[in-house]
Amino acid sequence: MNNFTLLALDTSTEACSVALYYKGEKTFIHELTQRTHTKRILPMVDEILRQSGITLKQIEALAFGRGPGSFTGVRVGSGIAQGLALGADLPILPVSNLTAMAQAAFELYQAESVAAAIDARMNEVYFCRLQRQKVRSNSAVFFEWQAVVDEQVCSPEQAIAQMQEHNEFLVGTGWRSYPQFQQQGWNGSDIELPNALYMLDIALNDWQQGKAVSALDIEPVYLRNEVTWKKLPGRE
């Protein structure tokens, strides 16, 4: 895959990031830019391409953080990814933000069992438990993150109830956001937010397995489907 060129972006949380896989090397830009994602993400894309001396036309596929995360952030990321992909005729590789944090735990700490919880506000977290496993696809062997507990939005108490015999590495802002977790002795780790850098290997694996989709077919994952903004006065 050294000759493959992949761009990844994520705006799903208060973090905003872009990453590039080019000539077998990875570069990335990661910022905390709460409420300024729409202003920063495209300049960040331009900057990382300029640093590598390439243009969007030389990208072969685009990965993006498809959620879960803040409703606005996920919408911004999916909209930007769709616009870039349509403009440059690129296939898209949607990546779970929770899985991206699990991948960070593996790349940084060799963790292969991970529990992820991002603060979803309203006394809830975006939660799942993941295990890194070897899988075979088209006569090739890949390592993938498999769900032990599926992605969901739930209360801290509901997450705790699904953590029996817990021995996973903890990632995400959720663990430090609610005292219920600290009462269990769970304080999380330094991996608190998704970073597009850790979407690259996931997306490369998905590409090799033929999992790319058209820009017209991407489906953001909100988990909390009935979002309050839909019910504000003047909204349909």
C-alpha positions as CSV (number, residue, x, y, z in Angstrom):
1,M,0.0,0.0,0.0
2,N,3.0,2.3,-0.1
3,N,1.9,3.8,-3.4
4,F,-1.6,4.5,-2.2
5,T,-2.6,8.0,-1.2
6,L,-5.3,8.5,1.5
7,L,-6.6,11.6,3.1
8,A,-8.6,11.4,6.4
9,L,-10.5,14.1,8.3
10,D,-12.5,14.3,11.5
11,T,-14.7,17.1,13.1
12,S,-16.9,14.9,15.2
13,T,-15.9,16.3,18.6
14,E,-14.2,19.5,20.0
15,A,-11.1,18.2,18.2
16,C,-10.5,18.8,14.5
17,S,-8.0,16.8,12.6
18,V,-6.7,15.9,9.2
19,A,-4.2,13.1,8.3
20,L,-2.5,12.0,5.1
21,Y,-1.0,8.7,4.0
22,Y,1.4,9.4,1.2
23,K,4.3,7.3,-0.1
24,G,4.0,5.0,2.9
25,E,4.3,7.9,5.4
26,K,1.8,9.5,7.7
27,T,1.4,13.2,8.5
28,F,-1.3,14.9,10.5
29,I,-2.7,18.2,11.9
30,H,-4.7,18.0,15.1
31,E,-6.3,21.0,16.9
32,L,-8.9,21.7,19.6
33,T,-11.2,24.0,17.7
34,Q,-14.6,23.8,19.4
35,R,-17.3,25.6,17.4
36,T,-14.8,26.7,14.6
37,H,-14.6,23.4,12.7
38,T,-16.3,24.9,9.6
39,K,-13.6,27.6,9.4
40,R,-10.6,25.4,10.1
41,I,-11.1,22.0,8.4
42,L,-10.7,23.1,4.8
43,P,-7.6,25.3,5.5
44,M,-6.2,22.3,7.4
45,V,-6.8,20.0,4.4
46,D,-5.1,22.6,2.2
47,E,-2.1,22.9,4.6
48,I,-1.4,19.1,4.9
49,L,-1.6,18.7,1.1
50,R,0.7,21.7,0.6
51,Q,3.2,20.3,3.1
52,S,3.4,17.1,1.1
53,G,3.5,18.8,-2.3
54,I,0.4,17.2,-3.7
55,T,-3.1,18.3,-4.7
56,L,-6.6,16.8,-3.9
57,K,-6.6,15.3,-7.5
58,Q,-3.7,13.0,-6.4
59,I,-5.7,11.6,-3.5
60,E,-7.1,8.1,-4.2
61,A,-9.6,7.8,-1.4
62,L,-11.0,9.9,1.5
63,A,-11.7,8.7,5.0
64,F,-13.7,10.6,7.6
65,G,-15.0,10.3,11.1
66,R,-18.6,9.2,10.6
67,G,-19.5,9.5,14.3
68,P,-20.7,9.1,16.9
69,G,-19.9,12.6,18.2
70,S,-21.6,16.0,18.5
71,F,-24.5,16.3,16.1
72,T,-23.1,19.5,14.5
73,G,-19.6,18.1,14.3
74,V,-20.6,14.9,12.6
75,R,-22.7,16.8,10.1
76,V,-19.9,19.2,9.3
77,G,-17.4,16.3,8.8
78,S,-19.8,14.3,6.6
79,G,-20.7,17.3,4.6
80,I,-17.1,18.4,4.0
81,A,-16.1,14.8,3.1
82,Q,-19.0,14.5,0.7
83,G,-18.2,17.8,-1.0
84,L,-14.5,17.0,-1.4
85,A,-15.2,13.5,-2.7
86,L,-17.8,14.7,-5.2
87,G,-15.6,17.5,-6.4
88,A,-12.5,15.2,-6.9
89,D,-14.5,12.0,-7.7
90,L,-13.1,10.1,-4.7
91,P,-14.4,6.9,-3.0
92,I,-15.1,7.3,0.7
93,L,-14.2,5.2,3.7
94,P,-16.3,6.0,6.8
95,V,-14.6,5.3,10.1
96,S,-16.1,5.0,13.5
97,N,-14.7,7.6,15.9
98,L,-14.8,5.2,18.8
99,T,-12.9,2.6,16.7
100,A,-10.3,5.3,15.8
101,M,-9.6,5.9,19.5
102,A,-9.3,2.1,20.0
103,Q,-6.7,2.1,17.2
104,A,-4.9,4.9,18.9
105,A,-4.7,2.8,22.1
106,F,-3.2,-0.1,20.0
107,E,-0.7,2.1,18.2
108,L,0.4,3.9,21.3
109,Y,0.1,1.3,24.0
110,Q,-0.4,-2.0,22.2
111,A,-3.9,-2.4,23.7
112,E,-6.0,-5.0,21.9
113,S,-9.1,-4.8,24.2
114,V,-10.6,-1.3,24.5
115,A,-13.6,0.3,26.1
116,A,-14.5,3.7,24.6
117,A,-16.8,6.4,26.1
118,I,-17.2,9.9,24.7
119,D,-19.2,12.4,26.7
120,A,-22.5,12.8,24.9
121,R,-23.9,15.5,27.3
122,M,-27.3,15.1,29.0
123,N,-25.8,12.5,31.4
124,E,-25.0,10.1,28.5
125,V,-22.0,8.7,26.8
126,Y,-21.3,7.2,23.4
127,F,-20.1,3.8,24.4
128,C,-18.8,0.6,23.1
129,R,-16.3,-2.2,23.9
130,L,-13.9,-3.5,21.1
131,Q,-11.5,-6.3,20.6
132,R,-8.8,-6.4,18.0
133,Q,-9.0,-9.7,16.1
134,K,-7.5,-11.4,13.1
135,V,-9.9,-11.9,10.2
136,R,-9.5,-13.4,6.7
137,S,-10.9,-11.7,3.6
138,N,-10.2,-12.6,0.0
139,S,-7.4,-15.0,1.0
140,A,-5.7,-12.2,2.9
141,V,-5.4,-11.7,6.7
142,F,-6.3,-8.4,8.4
143,F,-6.6,-7.2,11.9
144,E,-9.9,-5.5,12.7
145,W,-11.8,-4.1,15.7
146,Q,-14.8,-6.3,16.5
147,A,-17.6,-5.1,18.8
148,V,-17.9,-6.9,22.1
149,V,-20.6,-4.4,23.1
150,D,-22.1,-2.5,20.1
151,E,-21.9,1.3,19.8
152,Q,-24.7,3.0,21.7
153,V,-25.7,6.1,23.5
154,C,-26.5,5.3,27.2
155,S,-26.2,6.6,30.7
156,P,-23.1,6.0,32.8
157,E,-25.0,3.4,34.8
158,Q,-26.0,1.5,31.7
159,A,-22.4,1.5,30.5
160,I,-21.2,0.3,33.9
161,A,-23.7,-2.6,33.7
162,Q,-22.1,-3.7,30.5
163,M,-18.6,-3.6,31.9
164,Q,-18.6,-6.9,33.8
165,E,-15.2,-8.6,34.0
166,H,-13.7,-5.4,32.6
167,N,-10.0,-5.4,31.8
168,E,-10.0,-3.1,28.8
169,F,-7.9,0.0,28.1
170,L,-10.2,3.0,28.5
171,V,-10.4,5.8,25.9
172,G,-12.6,8.8,25.5
173,T,-13.7,11.9,27.5
174,G,-16.6,10.0,29.1
175,W,-14.7,8.3,31.8
176,R,-13.6,11.6,33.4
177,S,-16.9,13.4,32.8
178,Y,-19.1,11.5,35.2
179,P,-18.5,10.6,38.9
180,Q,-20.2,7.2,38.4
181,F,-17.1,6.0,36.5
182,Q,-14.7,7.5,39.0
183,Q,-16.5,5.7,41.8
184,Q,-15.5,2.5,39.9
185,G,-11.9,3.6,39.8
186,W,-12.1,4.3,36.1
187,N,-10.4,7.5,35.1
188,G,-9.7,6.9,31.4
189,S,-6.4,7.6,29.7
190,D,-4.7,10.3,27.8
191,I,-6.6,9.2,24.6
192,E,-9.7,11.4,25.1
193,L,-10.7,12.5,21.6
194,P,-10.5,11.0,18.0
195,N,-7.7,11.9,15.8
196,A,-7.7,11.4,12.0
197,L,-4.2,10.0,12.2
198,Y,-5.5,6.8,13.7
199,M,-8.2,6.5,11.1
200,L,-5.6,5.9,8.4
201,D,-4.7,2.2,9.1
202,I,-8.4,1.4,9.6
203,A,-9.3,3.0,6.3
204,L,-6.4,1.3,4.5
205,N,-7.6,-2.1,5.7
206,D,-11.2,-1.3,4.6
207,W,-9.9,-0.2,1.2
208,Q,-8.1,-3.5,0.7
209,Q,-11.3,-5.3,1.6
210,G,-13.4,-3.3,-0.9
211,K,-15.4,-1.4,1.7
212,A,-15.2,2.0,0.1
213,V,-18.6,3.7,-0.7
214,S,-19.7,6.4,-3.0
215,A,-19.9,10.0,-1.6
216,L,-23.7,9.8,-2.2
217,D,-24.0,6.7,0.0
218,I,-22.3,7.9,3.2
219,E,-24.4,7.6,6.4
220,P,-23.3,9.6,9.4
221,V,-23.8,7.8,12.7
222,Y,-25.4,10.0,15.4
223,L,-26.7,7.2,17.7
224,R,-29.0,9.8,19.4
225,N,-31.4,10.0,16.4
226,E,-34.0,12.3,17.9
227,V,-31.8,15.3,18.3
228,T,-33.1,18.3,20.1
229,W,-32.3,20.8,17.4
230,K,-35.0,19.2,15.2
231,K,-37.6,20.3,17.7
232,L,-36.6,23.9,18.1
233,P,-39.2,26.6,17.0
234,G,-39.0,27.2,13.3
235,R,-37.4,23.8,12.6
236,E,-39.2,21.1,10.5
